[in-house]
């Protein structure tokens, strides 16, 4: 798996951010991921889905789709508006 260039990565023991200890993806991770992937939203979605699969395997509770992927709609909306 390709790992984005950001210190704001999920810790696979807690699934919080390794850098700021907030729920991952934290606000800085979202900004950095959006900048790094740019218009390649399919690639970003595939990366995030791999994280969701790891979280499912670790039996992380909650709405993982909303938590990990829900914010990407704003990227798609911004790209379509341009």
N, CA, C and O atoms as CSV, one atom per row, in Angstrom:
chain,resi,resn,atom,element,x,y,z
A,1,UNK,N,N,0.850,-1.178,0.000
A,1,UNK,CA,C,0.000,0.000,0.000
A,1,UNK,C,C,0.893,1.238,0.000
A,1,UNK,O,O,1.890,1.288,0.721
A,2,UNK,N,N,0.542,2.220,-0.796
A,2,UNK,CA,C,1.255,3.487,-0.798
A,2,UNK,C,C,0.813,4.313,0.398
A,2,UNK,O,O,-0.382,4.474,0.647
A,3,UNK,N,N,1.766,4.826,1.121
A,3,UNK,CA,C,1.453,5.630,2.299
A,3,UNK,C,C,1.668,7.099,1.951
A,3,UNK,O,O,2.757,7.477,1.517
A,4,UNK,N,N,0.650,7.929,2.135
A,4,UNK,CA,C,0.780,9.358,1.842
A,4,UNK,C,C,1.882,10.009,2.669
A,4,UNK,O,O,2.259,9.519,3.734
A,5,UNK,N,N,2.385,11.120,2.153
A,5,UNK,CA,C,3.445,11.866,2.840
A,5,UNK,C,C,2.834,12.803,3.880
A,5,UNK,O,O,2.601,13.982,3.616
A,6,UNK,N,N,2.586,12.263,5.039
A,6,UNK,CA,C,2.077,13.045,6.155
A,6,UNK,C,C,2.405,12.316,7.449
A,6,UNK,O,O,2.414,11.086,7.491
A,7,UNK,N,N,2.670,13.066,8.489
A,7,UNK,CA,C,2.885,12.460,9.799
A,7,UNK,C,C,1.562,12.060,10.438
A,7,UNK,O,O,1.545,11.306,11.411
A,8,UNK,N,N,0.473,12.551,9.906
A,8,UNK,CA,C,-0.851,12.304,10.464
A,8,UNK,C,C,-1.405,11.002,9.894
A,8,UNK,O,O,-2.295,10.999,9.043
A,9,UNK,N,N,-0.850,9.898,10.390
A,9,UNK,CA,C,-1.236,8.548,9.988
A,9,UNK,C,C,-1.990,7.875,11.124
A,9,UNK,O,O,-1.808,8.230,12.289
A,10,UNK,N,N,-2.837,6.905,10.793
A,10,UNK,CA,C,-3.530,6.194,11.861
A,10,UNK,C,C,-2.593,5.231,12.585
A,10,UNK,O,O,-1.770,4.556,11.967
A,11,UNK,N,N,-2.736,5.184,13.892
A,11,UNK,CA,C,-2.020,4.211,14.710
A,11,UNK,C,C,-2.895,2.964,14.740
A,11,UNK,O,O,-4.029,3.016,15.216
A,12,UNK,N,N,-2.384,1.851,14.241
A,12,UNK,CA,C,-3.236,0.675,14.115
A,12,UNK,C,C,-3.542,-0.028,15.441
A,12,UNK,O,O,-4.220,-1.055,15.455
A,13,UNK,N,N,-3.050,0.513,16.540
A,13,UNK,CA,C,-3.448,-0.050,17.837
A,13,UNK,C,C,-4.615,0.725,18.442
A,13,UNK,O,O,-5.433,0.155,19.163
A,14,UNK,N,N,-4.695,2.036,18.147
A,14,UNK,CA,C,-5.776,2.860,18.700
A,14,UNK,C,C,-6.685,3.437,17.616
A,14,UNK,O,O,-7.819,3.820,17.904
A,15,UNK,N,N,-6.211,3.502,16.394
A,15,UNK,CA,C,-6.880,4.114,15.241
A,15,UNK,C,C,-7.082,5.606,15.435
A,15,UNK,O,O,-7.975,6.205,14.835
A,16,UNK,N,N,-6.250,6.201,16.276
A,16,UNK,CA,C,-6.157,7.651,16.396
A,16,UNK,C,C,-4.925,8.096,15.625
A,16,UNK,O,O,-4.117,7.266,15.207
A,17,UNK,N,N,-4.779,9.386,15.438
A,17,UNK,CA,C,-3.646,9.934,14.708
A,17,UNK,C,C,-2.365,9.768,15.522
A,17,UNK,O,O,-2.340,10.039,16.722
A,18,UNK,N,N,-1.305,9.319,14.854
A,18,UNK,CA,C,-0.016,9.155,15.534
A,18,UNK,C,C,0.596,10.495,15.918
A,18,UNK,O,O,1.326,10.576,16.906
A,19,UNK,N,N,0.314,11.541,15.160
A,19,UNK,CA,C,0.943,12.848,15.391
A,19,UNK,C,C,0.207,13.679,16.440
A,19,UNK,O,O,0.832,14.213,17.356
A,20,UNK,N,N,-1.123,13.792,16.312
A,20,UNK,CA,C,-1.867,14.696,17.199
A,20,UNK,C,C,-2.823,13.966,18.152
A,20,UNK,O,O,-3.443,14.594,19.010
A,21,UNK,N,N,-2.940,12.656,18.001
A,21,UNK,CA,C,-3.729,11.808,18.897
A,21,UNK,C,C,-5.235,12.083,18.837
A,21,UNK,O,O,-5.971,11.689,19.742
A,22,UNK,N,N,-5.690,12.749,17.788
A,22,UNK,CA,C,-7.125,12.946,17.572
A,22,UNK,C,C,-7.669,11.742,16.807
A,22,UNK,O,O,-6.897,10.938,16.284
A,23,UNK,N,N,-8.983,11.615,16.739
A,23,UNK,CA,C,-9.597,10.557,15.946
A,23,UNK,C,C,-9.135,10.690,14.499
A,23,UNK,O,O,-9.216,11.768,13.910
A,24,UNK,N,N,-8.649,9.586,13.934
A,24,UNK,CA,C,-8.152,9.622,12.555
A,24,UNK,C,C,-9.283,9.278,11.594
A,24,UNK,O,O,-10.053,8.358,11.868
A,25,UNK,N,N,-9.406,9.998,10.463
A,25,UNK,CA,C,-8.519,11.043,9.990
A,25,UNK,C,C,-8.794,12.373,10.681
A,25,UNK,O,O,-9.922,12.866,10.692
A,26,UNK,N,N,-7.756,12.931,11.247
A,26,UNK,CA,C,-7.841,14.224,11.918
A,26,UNK,C,C,-7.902,15.338,10.872
A,26,UNK,O,O,-7.702,15.084,9.684
A,27,UNK,N,N,-8.173,16.543,11.297
A,27,UNK,CA,C,-8.279,17.671,10.363
A,27,UNK,C,C,-6.998,17.862,9.539
A,27,UNK,O,O,-7.096,18.045,8.325
A,28,UNK,N,N,-5.797,17.828,10.146
A,28,UNK,CA,C,-4.588,17.980,9.326
A,28,UNK,C,C,-4.426,16.853,8.299
A,28,UNK,O,O,-3.972,17.098,7.182
A,29,UNK,N,N,-4.793,15.627,8.669
A,29,UNK,CA,C,-4.688,14.507,7.731
A,29,UNK,C,C,-5.609,14.733,6.536
A,29,UNK,O,O,-5.217,14.481,5.397
A,30,UNK,N,N,-6.816,15.200,6.782
A,30,UNK,CA,C,-7.759,15.444,5.690
A,30,UNK,C,C,-7.213,16.490,4.721
A,30,UNK,O,O,-7.282,16.314,3.504
A,31,UNK,N,N,-6.673,17.571,5.263
A,31,UNK,CA,C,-6.114,18.629,4.412
A,31,UNK,C,C,-4.938,18.093,3.608
A,31,UNK,O,O,-4.869,18.298,2.396
A,32,UNK,N,N,-4.016,17.407,4.274
A,32,UNK,CA,C,-2.820,16.909,3.600
A,32,UNK,C,C,-3.151,15.831,2.577
A,32,UNK,O,O,-2.558,15.805,1.498
A,33,UNK,N,N,-4.084,14.947,2.896
A,33,UNK,CA,C,-4.485,13.919,1.939
A,33,UNK,C,C,-5.141,14.552,0.713
A,33,UNK,O,O,-4.846,14.169,-0.420
A,34,UNK,N,N,-6.028,15.519,0.939
A,34,UNK,CA,C,-6.694,16.197,-0.179
A,34,UNK,C,C,-5.672,16.892,-1.073
A,34,UNK,O,O,-5.783,16.844,-2.298
A,35,UNK,N,N,-4.684,17.533,-0.472
A,35,UNK,CA,C,-3.650,18.217,-1.257
A,35,UNK,C,C,-2.796,17.222,-2.029
A,35,UNK,O,O,-2.489,17.447,-3.199
A,36,UNK,N,N,-2.413,16.133,-1.393
A,36,UNK,CA,C,-1.543,15.163,-2.036
A,36,UNK,C,C,-2.227,14.414,-3.170
A,36,UNK,O,O,-1.611,14.173,-4.209
A,37,UNK,N,N,-3.473,14.048,-2.992
A,37,UNK,CA,C,-4.173,13.293,-4.026
A,37,UNK,C,C,-4.784,14.196,-5.086
A,37,UNK,O,O,-5.039,13.749,-6.204
A,38,UNK,N,N,-5.024,15.459,-4.752
A,38,UNK,CA,C,-5.569,16.405,-5.729
A,38,UNK,C,C,-6.831,15.882,-6.384
A,38,UNK,O,O,-7.793,15.537,-5.699
A,39,UNK,N,N,-6.831,15.823,-7.690
A,39,UNK,CA,C,-8.007,15.376,-8.440
A,39,UNK,C,C,-8.087,13.861,-8.552
A,39,UNK,O,O,-9.030,13.337,-9.144
A,40,UNK,N,N,-7.129,13.158,-8.001
A,40,UNK,CA,C,-7.118,11.689,-8.058
A,40,UNK,C,C,-7.934,11.122,-6.902
A,40,UNK,O,O,-7.420,10.390,-6.056
A,41,UNK,N,N,-9.206,11.472,-6.884
A,41,UNK,CA,C,-10.057,11.079,-5.764
A,41,UNK,C,C,-10.299,9.572,-5.721
A,41,UNK,O,O,-10.550,9.024,-4.647
A,42,UNK,N,N,-10.228,8.896,-6.861
A,42,UNK,CA,C,-10.383,7.443,-6.859
A,42,UNK,C,C,-9.226,6.797,-6.103
A,42,UNK,O,O,-9.432,5.858,-5.335
A,43,UNK,N,N,-8.023,7.290,-6.316
A,43,UNK,CA,C,-6.854,6.768,-5.598
A,43,UNK,C,C,-6.968,7.035,-4.109
A,43,UNK,O,O,-6.640,6.172,-3.295
A,44,UNK,N,N,-7.429,8.219,-3.749
A,44,UNK,CA,C,-7.632,8.543,-2.332
A,44,UNK,C,C,-8.669,7.607,-1.729
A,44,UNK,O,O,-8.476,7.099,-0.625
A,45,UNK,N,N,-9.752,7.378,-2.432
A,45,UNK,CA,C,-10.804,6.488,-1.937
A,45,UNK,C,C,-10.270,5.076,-1.742
A,45,UNK,O,O,-10.595,4.430,-0.745
A,46,UNK,N,N,-9.461,4.586,-2.669
A,46,UNK,CA,C,-8.882,3.246,-2.527
A,46,UNK,C,C,-7.970,3.163,-1.303
A,46,UNK,O,O,-8.002,2.179,-0.564
A,47,UNK,N,N,-7.165,4.193,-1.096
A,47,UNK,CA,C,-6.306,4.230,0.091
A,47,UNK,C,C,-7.156,4.195,1.363
A,47,UNK,O,O,-6.895,3.402,2.267
A,48,UNK,N,N,-8.164,5.048,1.428
A,48,UNK,CA,C,-9.009,5.116,2.619
A,48,UNK,C,C,-9.791,3.829,2.832
A,48,UNK,O,O,-10.001,3.413,3.971
A,49,UNK,N,N,-10.224,3.196,1.743
A,49,UNK,CA,C,-10.938,1.918,1.873
A,49,UNK,C,C,-10.022,0.844,2.453
A,49,UNK,O,O,-10.478,-0.022,3.199
A,50,UNK,N,N,-8.732,0.895,2.114
A,50,UNK,CA,C,-7.799,-0.079,2.696
A,50,UNK,C,C,-7.698,0.136,4.210
A,50,UNK,O,O,-7.574,-0.822,4.973
A,51,UNK,N,N,-7.752,1.402,4.634
A,51,UNK,CA,C,-7.750,1.700,6.069
A,51,UNK,C,C,-9.037,1.180,6.714
A,51,UNK,O,O,-8.999,0.596,7.797
A,52,UNK,N,N,-10.164,1.393,6.052
A,52,UNK,CA,C,-11.450,0.906,6.580
A,52,UNK,C,C,-11.406,-0.615,6.731
A,52,UNK,O,O,-11.879,-1.150,7.734
A,53,UNK,N,N,-10.848,-1.310,5.751
A,53,UNK,CA,C,-10.762,-2.770,5.839
A,53,UNK,C,C,-9.909,-3.193,7.038
A,53,UNK,O,O,-10.250,-4.139,7.747
A,54,UNK,N,N,-8.802,-2.489,7.257
A,54,UNK,CA,C,-7.970,-2.783,8.426
A,54,UNK,C,C,-8.741,-2.529,9.714
A,54,UNK,O,O,-8.616,-3.288,10.676
A,55,UNK,N,N,-9.534,-1.468,9.736
A,55,UNK,CA,C,-10.320,-1.147,10.924
A,55,UNK,C,C,-11.408,-2.186,11.163
A,55,UNK,O,O,-11.681,-2.550,12.306
A,56,UNK,N,N,-12.028,-2.661,10.091
A,56,UNK,CA,C,-13.043,-3.714,10.224
A,56,UNK,C,C,-12.401,-4.973,10.793
A,56,UNK,O,O,-12.951,-5.606,11.694
A,57,UNK,N,N,-11.237,-5.331,10.264
A,57,UNK,CA,C,-10.528,-6.518,10.760
A,57,UNK,C,C,-10.140,-6.367,12.227
A,57,UNK,O,O,-10.089,-7.356,12.958
A,58,UNK,N,N,-9.870,-5.150,12.659
A,58,UNK,CA,C,-9.527,-4.889,14.064
A,58,UNK,C,C,-10.773,-4.699,14.926
A,58,UNK,O,O,-10.672,-4.451,16.127
A,59,UNK,N,N,-11.949,-4.816,14.305
A,59,UNK,CA,C,-13.229,-4.685,14.999
A,59,UNK,C,C,-13.397,-3.330,15.677
A,59,UNK,O,O,-13.860,-3.244,16.814
A,60,UNK,N,N,-13.014,-2.272,14.963
A,60,UNK,CA,C,-13.193,-0.906,15.459
A,60,UNK,C,C,-14.683,-0.572,15.383
A,60,UNK,O,O,-15.292,-0.741,14.326
A,61,UNK,N,N,-15.279,-0.104,16.475
A,61,UNK,CA,C,-16.712,0.199,16.466
A,61,UNK,C,C,-17.008,1.536,15.786
A,61,UNK,O,O,-16.128,2.379,15.617
A,62,UNK,N,N,-18.257,1.698,15.407
A,62,UNK,CA,C,-18.708,2.983,14.873
A,62,UNK,C,C,-18.955,2.934,13.375
A,62,UNK,O,O,-18.745,1.915,12.717
A,63,UNK,N,N,-19.404,4.056,12.865
A,63,UNK,CA,C,-19.688,4.203,11.439
A,63,UNK,C,C,-18.383,4.531,10.722
A,63,UNK,O,O,-18.032,5.701,10.567
A,64,UNK,N,N,-17.677,3.513,10.292
A,64,UNK,CA,C,-16.362,3.697,9.694
A,64,UNK,C,C,-16.438,4.414,8.355
A,64,UNK,O,O,-15.540,5.182,8.009
A,65,UNK,N,N,-17.510,4.168,7.594
A,65,UNK,CA,C,-17.643,4.862,6.310
A,65,UNK,C,C,-17.697,6.367,6.540
A,65,UNK,O,O,-16.957,7.123,5.910
A,66,UNK,N,N,-18.560,6.793,7.430
A,66,UNK,CA,C,-18.691,8.228,7.700
A,66,UNK,C,C,-17.392,8.801,8.265
A,66,UNK,O,O,-16.952,9.877,7.859
A,67,UNK,N,N,-16.790,8.084,9.191
A,67,UNK,CA,C,-15.568,8.557,9.836
A,67,UNK,C,C,-14.403,8.699,8.855
A,67,UNK,O,O,-13.718,9.722,8.855
A,68,UNK,N,N,-14.175,7.697,8.032
A,68,UNK,CA,C,-12.983,7.672,7.197
A,68,UNK,C,C,-13.225,8.229,5.803
A,68,UNK,O,O,-12.337,8.867,5.236
A,69,UNK,N,N,-14.402,8.006,5.239
A,69,UNK,CA,C,-14.659,8.403,3.857
A,69,UNK,C,C,-15.655,9.539,3.698
A,69,UNK,O,O,-15.679,10.184,2.650
A,70,UNK,N,N,-16.471,9.802,4.698
A,70,UNK,CA,C,-17.541,10.794,4.571
A,70,UNK,C,C,-17.061,12.171,4.162
A,70,UNK,O,O,-17.759,12.874,3.432
A,71,UNK,N,N,-15.896,12.567,4.612
A,71,UNK,CA,C,-15.370,13.903,4.325
A,71,UNK,C,C,-14.929,14.065,2.867
A,71,UNK,O,O,-14.778,15.194,2.398
A,72,UNK,N,N,-14.721,12.971,2.148
A,72,UNK,CA,C,-14.212,13.079,0.770
A,72,UNK,C,C,-15.255,13.645,-0.187
A,72,UNK,O,O,-14.909,14.080,-1.286
A,73,UNK,N,N,-16.522,13.647,0.212
A,73,UNK,CA,C,-17.558,14.255,-0.638
A,73,UNK,C,C,-17.265,15.725,-0.896
A,73,UNK,O,O,-17.567,16.233,-1.975
A,74,UNK,N,N,-16.684,16.412,0.076
A,74,UNK,CA,C,-16.380,17.824,-0.105
A,74,UNK,C,C,-15.285,18.022,-1.140
A,74,UNK,O,O,-15.263,19.037,-1.837
A,75,UNK,N,N,-14.371,17.055,-1.247
A,75,UNK,CA,C,-13.326,17.134,-2.284
A,75,UNK,C,C,-13.968,16.981,-3.649
A,75,UNK,O,O,-13.680,17.749,-4.567
A,76,UNK,N,N,-14.842,15.985,-3.784
A,76,UNK,CA,C,-15.526,15.753,-5.058
A,76,UNK,C,C,-16.373,16.950,-5.457
A,76,UNK,O,O,-16.393,17.333,-6.627
A,77,UNK,N,N,-17.077,17.548,-4.492
A,77,UNK,CA,C,-17.893,18.722,-4.783
A,77,UNK,C,C,-17.030,19.877,-5.255
A,77,UNK,O,O,-17.407,20.583,-6.191
A,78,UNK,N,N,-15.880,20.088,-4.629
A,78,UNK,CA,C,-14.983,21.167,-5.003
A,78,UNK,C,C,-14.410,20.952,-6.396
A,78,UNK,O,O,-14.292,21.899,-7.174
A,79,UNK,N,N,-14.054,19.709,-6.716
A,79,UNK,CA,C,-13.487,19.406,-8.029
A,79,UNK,C,C,-14.525,19.592,-9.123
A,79,UNK,O,O,-14.194,20.059,-10.213
A,80,UNK,N,N,-15.773,19.235,-8.853
A,80,UNK,CA,C,-16.841,19.381,-9.855
A,80,UNK,C,C,-17.197,20.841,-10.069
A,80,UNK,O,O,-17.619,21.212,-11.165
A,81,UNK,N,N,-17.041,21.679,-9.055
A,81,UNK,CA,C,-17.389,23.101,-9.164
A,81,UNK,C,C,-16.364,23.864,-9.979
A,81,UNK,O,O,-16.688,24.895,-10.569
A,82,UNK,N,N,-15.139,23.380,-10.022
A,82,UNK,CA,C,-14.059,24.083,-10.724
A,82,UNK,C,C,-14.143,23.974,-12.230
A,82,UNK,O,O,-13.295,24.520,-12.936
